[in-house]
């Protein structure tokens, strides 16, 4: 029986972000992208979410390479965590390699990882797989798709893409190569579904440059622009228009500084001499000669834009009349954070211009007509929509059917499901370990559902700590109980309630002593149960109650 090609998504399905896809044939495995996701609102204290790669760790000896489509965090962000357990070579374009090297250096992993730079048109042999790099347009330089070939057939993995006839750099997407692959015969296509709900075509990045020009022209105030740090073409356009109108450009935000440095070093950005200056130099310049580019387009808590808005930035303070340009769309879930920043900017007398008013942001993902063109060019036998929430995957499947694909040839998979492909068939057969691993500070995976439940409980209801000193011989209460609360009530205004809790806790301890209960755990449970019931009757609230016994 001939060997099958297996395709396993460990992330990027039923979600935006955390993209990682495993291709397996015989004894060979390749991995496409190793992205991270952002925590949900109920993941208190979590910094990032990474995919569960225990399947890859178990099969490390079979991994022939990690292939990266581009340098966005949702495609490379988990690398520092995954590479702690997996040693595999990385293949990517120069811009992506520059960003990956920076990331691995921060985590002390650069010296242990082999990174090979490739360009569009290159073909890499990885075991029984060959992987061809194909140029595409996206909102970051050097983005590519892959044509992955093995004895079963060719799979086109698009990565993130759109059709931009007037890109800022790199040239238009190589549609001709996709057409050639379609003529040669494509077994399956995995295609980005992010913008499938939007009709028509995605606007060109050039459109944003035209808007910048109109906002700079005739402006006598200081201009501050916030955008995604990875959007090198956007930053290039800002620098171009600033130079055109005689403004100096300063950058604020670590990720923005890193992206600017990497792109300049690698030649992906052209900066006229003397245009980019240190942030400390802007104070000595007239307002109409200053342009500041910052991070924080999503209202992130510690971002430069938020610190500027709330006057906690050490070098930049909002002045009345400042023109603030929000050159990014709101990622779902961030609307409130962005709104808070905008309100504070208005409160300080700034003028805020965002994408609702003008063309200040364009997506890096293909809309319906572009997706239809890709399907028409590639003409795959089987189709697997990826990179999207459930509604997006379903809408993309419907689009494929309108393009003539039979429903039985379309697979909407789930994270961890194993798709098996032969030359003539496709089916889901089995699962592998998968899911979300939560990163909190230096801790990776040590925060699970129990810890999150406790954090949720603390956030919603607060905590009451009951401290008692008891005799280790008689089990008698020697001092206390003392009541300490956090996040439940303000002590000075609730002294009567806290005194009642003290009295009740003392009664419970005395009852335990009378019943000759000397086990500390039983006494704690009794105190916790009695106080919990009392508080719910009295306040209709259920704070976390932590009895602490100090033994003397």
N, C-alpha and C positions, 0 to 999 in steps of 0.2 A: 504493500500500500504506500503511495507517495506521501512524502511529508507535507504538512500543512504550514501555511503562514499564519502565525498568531499575532493579533493586535490587541493590546491591553492598555486602556486609559487608566492611569492612576490618579488623574485629576483633570479638570477642564470640562467635565460633563455635569450638567445640572448646576453650574456655577460659572462665574466669570473669574478667571484667574486660576492659579495653581496648575498650570498646564504641564502635563508630562504624559508621553505616550511610549509604550514599549512595543518593539517589533521583534518577533522571535521566529527563527527558522532553524530547525535541526538543533545543533548545539551552539548557535550564535544568537546573540541579543544585541540590538542597538536601542538607544534611548533618544527620543526627540524632545528637547526642552526639559528643564527642571525648574518649574516656576513656583512662586509662592502666592498665597492669597492673604487677604486682609481679614481680621477678626470680625465676627458679627457683633451686634450691639450687646448681646448677653454674654460675650466672652470677656468678662471683667479682667483687666490687667494683662491680657494677652497681646503680644507685640505683632507676631505674624503667624500664619498658618501654613504648614508645609505638608506635602503628601507623605503618606505612609509608604516607605520604599523597602519594607522588610522582604518583599519578594525579590527585589534586586539584590539586596544584601545576601540573601540565601543563594543567589545565582551569580555572584560577583565574577566568578571565574569564566563565565560565558559571555560577559559584556565586552563587546569589541569597540565600543565608542559611544560618546554622548555628543549628539549633534544639536546645535542651537540655531533657531531660525532668526532671532534678533535679540537685542539687548534690553528689552523691557523686563521689569521685575517679575511680572507674571509668567515669564519664560526662563529667567535665569536666577531668580531670587533665592531659590532653595539650594543652590549649588554648595554654598559653604557648609550647610548642615549635612547634605547627602554625601559630600566628598570626605566627611569624617569617617564614614563607614565603607565607602566604595572607592576603589582606585581604578579609574578608567580615563583614557585620553579624551580630550574635548576637541571637537572640530567646529569652527565657526568663522565668520568673516572678521576683518580687521577691527572694525568698530566694536563689534560684540566682544571680541577678544580683549580689547582695551578695557572695557567695562568689567569684564569677568576678572581680569588680572587685578584690577583695583579692589574688587570685592574680596577676592581670595587673599590678597595681601593684608587686608584689615583683619582677617580671621587666621592669619598665619599658615595658610595652606598653599601659597603660590609655589614654593620650592618643591612640593610633593606632587604637583599636578602638571601633566603634559598638555599644553594647549597648541593646537595646530591651526594656523590661519589659512583660510581658503577664500576663493573669489567665485563669483557667478561663472558657471561653466565648468568648474572643477568637478571631478568625480573621485570620490574616496572609496577604496575597497576596505570593507570591514567584515572579515570572515566571508560568508556566502552572500553578504549584502554588498551592493554598490550604491552609493548615495551621490546624486548629482545636485549641485547647488544652482538654483534658478533665481534670477533677480526679480524682486517684486517691489512695489511702492508701499510704504507704511509711514507712520509718524516718527520714525527713527531711521537714520542712515543704515545702509548695508543690510537691510532685511532680505531674507531669501525664503523660497519654498524648496522642497526636496522632491526629487523623483527617486524613489527607493526601489531598487530592483533586486529580485532573488529568483530562484528557479520556478517559483509559482507564478510570477508575473511582476508588473510594475505598479507601485502605489504612489500616487501624488499626494503629498502632505503640504498643504498650502501655507501653513503658519498664518500670521496676521497679514492681511494684504488689502489693497484697493487699486483701482486704475486711476492714475494721475497723469494726464497728458502733458501737464506743465509742472513737473516736480522741481523743487528748489535745487536738488542735487541728485546725481546718480542715474538719471535717465528714466524713461518710462518702463513700466513692467514688461517683462519679456513674454508677451502674449504669443509670439511666433513659436517659442519653444514649447509652450503648453499645447499649441495646435499640432506641432510635430509629434509630441508624445501621444496626443489623441489619435493621430493617424497610425502610429506604431501599435497602438492598443494598450489601454490602461485597465488593469484589473479592478482597482478601487481608488477612490479619492476620499481623503479626509479634509474637510473644508471649514474654515472659519464661519461661524454663524452669528456673530455679535450684532451685525446691523441688518439681519434678514427681514426684520419687521419694517424697515424704512424703504419706501419705493424710490425708484429712480437711481441716480448716481451720487456718490460722495463728492463733495466739492473739492476743488484743487487747493493745496496749501497756498498757492499763489494768491488766492482770494483774501486770505488773512493779511498778506503783505500789503495789499491795496488798502485794507481798512486801517492798518497801522499808519500808512502814509497820510491818510486823511486826518487821523488823530494827532499826529506830530505837526502837521502843517499849520503854522500860525499859532501854535500853543506857546504861551509865555510862562507856563507853570512847570514845575518839576513833574516828571512822568515816572511812575512806578508800575512795572508790569509783572504780573505773576503768571507762570505757566508751568507745565510739566518739565522737569529738568532733563528728561530723556529726549525731548522733542528738539533735536539739534537744528533741524531746518527752521523751526519757529524762532529759536534763539538767533540763528543766522540772519533771519529777516529783520528781527528787532535791531541787531547791530547795524545792518545795512541802512535802515531808515534813520537810525540815530546819527550815523555818520553823514547821511545826506543832509540832515538839518543841523549839523554842527553840534551835536550833543556827545558828551562823554558817557560811557557805559560802565557801571559798577555792578557787581554780582553779589548777592547775599543768599546764604543757604549752602550747607555742605555738599549736598547732592548736586546742586547747580554748579558749584565751583569745580567739583570733580568731573562732571560731564563736559564743562567748558575746557578744562585742562586736557582731558583725554582726546576730545575731538580736534583741538588745535594741534596737539602733538602728533596725531595721526594724519593730519591734513584734511580732515572732514569739515573744517570751518576756516573761512578766510576772514581775518580781522585786520582792517587797515591799521597802520602804525599809529599808536597814540590814542586810539578810540577807547579801548578797555583800560580802566584805571582802578587803583585800589579804592576800596570803600571809604577809607579815611580821607581821601582827597576831595570827595564831593562837597565837603563843607565849605571849601574855599571857592567853589564855582558858583556863578549866577544860576538861579533856578531854571532859566530857560536853556541851560546848557547841560542839564543833568538827566540821565535815564538810568533807572535802577531795575535790574531783573532779579526777581526773588522766587523762592519756592513757596509752597503753601496755598496753591490754587484750590485745594480741597478743604481749607480751614483747619488743617491738622494742628493738634494742640501745641506742639513745640516748633512749628514751622516759622520761617522768617516772617512771612506775611502776617501771621497771627500776632507774633511778638511786636511787629511794627504797629499794628492796629491798637494793641493794648499797652503801648508805651513801655514795653519791657526789652526792646531791642537796644543794644548798647550804642549803636552808631546811627540809627535812623529814627527820626521822630516825625510823625505826620504833622504837616503844616497846612493851615487853611488854604484851599485852592489847589492842592496837589491833585493831579489827575491819575487815578488808579485804574489800570486796565486789567481786567480778569480774563486772560486769554486761555480759558479751559472750560469744558463743560463739567457739570457736577456729576460725579460718580454716584449712582443710586445709593442713598443712605447718608450722603454727606451734605444734603441740602441745608439742614439746620446749622451745622458747623459753619458753612459758608455764609449763611444769612447772618449769623452772629458777628462774623468778621466785617461784613459789609455794613451792618448797622453801626458798628463802632467807628468805622471809617467815616461814615456820614456824620456821626456825632462830633467828630474832630474837625469837620469842615471840608473834608475831601470830596472830590467829584469821582464817582465810581461808574465805570463803563464796563458792562459785561456782555456776554454773547446773546442775551435776550434783546439787546438794543441793536447790535451790529454783528457783522461776520467776524468774530474774534476767535473762533475755533472751528476746525473741521476735523471730522473723524479720520482715523487711520484704517477703518474697516469698510469693506465693500457693502454697498446696498444691493437691493434686489436685482436691478438690471446688470450690475457688474457680476453678481453671482451667476445670473443666467448666462452671461457671456462665457464665464469660466466653465460651466457645465457643458455648454455647446462646443467649446474648444477641446476639452479633455475627453468627453464622452466615456466616462468610466462604466465598467460592467456593474460594479457595486458601489454604493455610496454610503458613507458614514459621516453624518454631521457632527462636528465637535465645536469646542470653545463657545459655550452658550448655556443659558438656563433652559429648562425643559420646553418652555413655549417656543424658544428660538430654534431648538433642535427640531421640534415638530413642524414649525413653519418652513424650515429649510428642507425638510423631507417633502413637504407639499410642493415647494418650488421645484424640486428634482422630479417629482411626478409630472408636473406641468411641462417639464422639459422632455418628457417621454420615457422616464425611467419607471420600470415596473415596481410596484410596492414591495414585492417579496425580495427585491434586490437592494432594499434600503434597510440599514440596521441603525436603530437608535439605541445605543448601548448605555451602560451605567458604569460608574467607577468600579474597577475591580473585575468586571465581566471580561471573559476571554472570547474574542471573535476569531473563529477559525475560517480561513479562506483556502479554497482549492481553485483550480482554473475555472471550475464550473459551478461552485457553490459557496455559500456563506451562511454561517450559523453561529449562535452564541453557545458555547460549550464550557461550562464551569466558571469558577471564580478564583481569584488569588487574594491574599490579604491586602486590604486597602483602607483608606479613610483619611482622617485629619490628625496631624500631629501638631500640638500647640507649643509655641515658643514664647517663654516668658523670661526676659533677661537672658542669662546664660543657661537657663534650664530648657532642655529640649525633650518634650514628651513626659515631663514629670507632673504636669497639670492635666488631670483627667476630669471626667464627668462629676466625680464626688467633690473635687476642689472647686469646680465651677459652680456646682450647686450651692456650696457653702458661701462662695463669693456673692452669688445672686441673693442668697438669704441675707447676708450682711448688708448688701447694698439696699435692699428693700425694707428691712425691718430693724437693722442695727443689732447690737450685742449688749447683753447684761452679764457681767462677771460677778460671781458671788464668792468672796474670799473668806475662808474660815480657818481658824487655828484650833486643832483638836488634840487631845491627849492620846498618845499611842497605846497607853495601858488601859485606861477606863473607857476611852472613846467619848469622853466628855468634851463639850464645847468650851474652850479656854478663852477665846476672844472672837469678836465678830458676831454674826457675819457682816462684812463690809460690802456695799454694793457699788460697783463701778459700771457706768454706762457709756457707750459710744454709738452715736447714730440712732439713739432711741428717743430720749427726751433730754431737754436742757435741765440740768440738775437743780439750779436755783428755783426754777418755776415748778418743779415736781418733787419737792422735798417730802411732802405728805405721802405720795405714792412710794417713794423709795424707802421711807420709814416703814410703811406697811409691808414692803417686800422683805426688809430686814427682819421684822417681827415674824413673818410667815416662815422664812427660812430657819430662824431659830427654833420655832415650834416644831418644824419637821425634824430637826436634829435631835431635839429632846424626845420626840416620839420614837425615833430610831433607837435612842439610848434606852428608853423604857422597854422596848421590844427586844433589847439585847442584839440589835443589828450593829455589828462592828466593822463590817466590810465597807471600805471607803467607796468602792464603785456603787454599791447599793444605796449608800447615803447620798452620793451625788445624784443618782437617778431619781431618788425620792424628792430631793430639793428641786431638781430640774422639772419634774412632772408637776409638782404642786405649784411652783411659780408660773410655769407655762399656762396651766389652766386658769389660774387667777388673773394673769395679765390679759388673756384673751377675753374673759368675761368683762374685765374692767375697761379695756381699751380697744378690743377687737383687733389687736396687733399680736404678732408672733415673733418677737425678737429671738435671736440665738441666745441661749442661756448656757453659760460655762461655769459650773461650780468648781472651785479650786480649794482643796484641803491641804493646809500646811500642818505636817505632823510634828509634834513635840514630844 
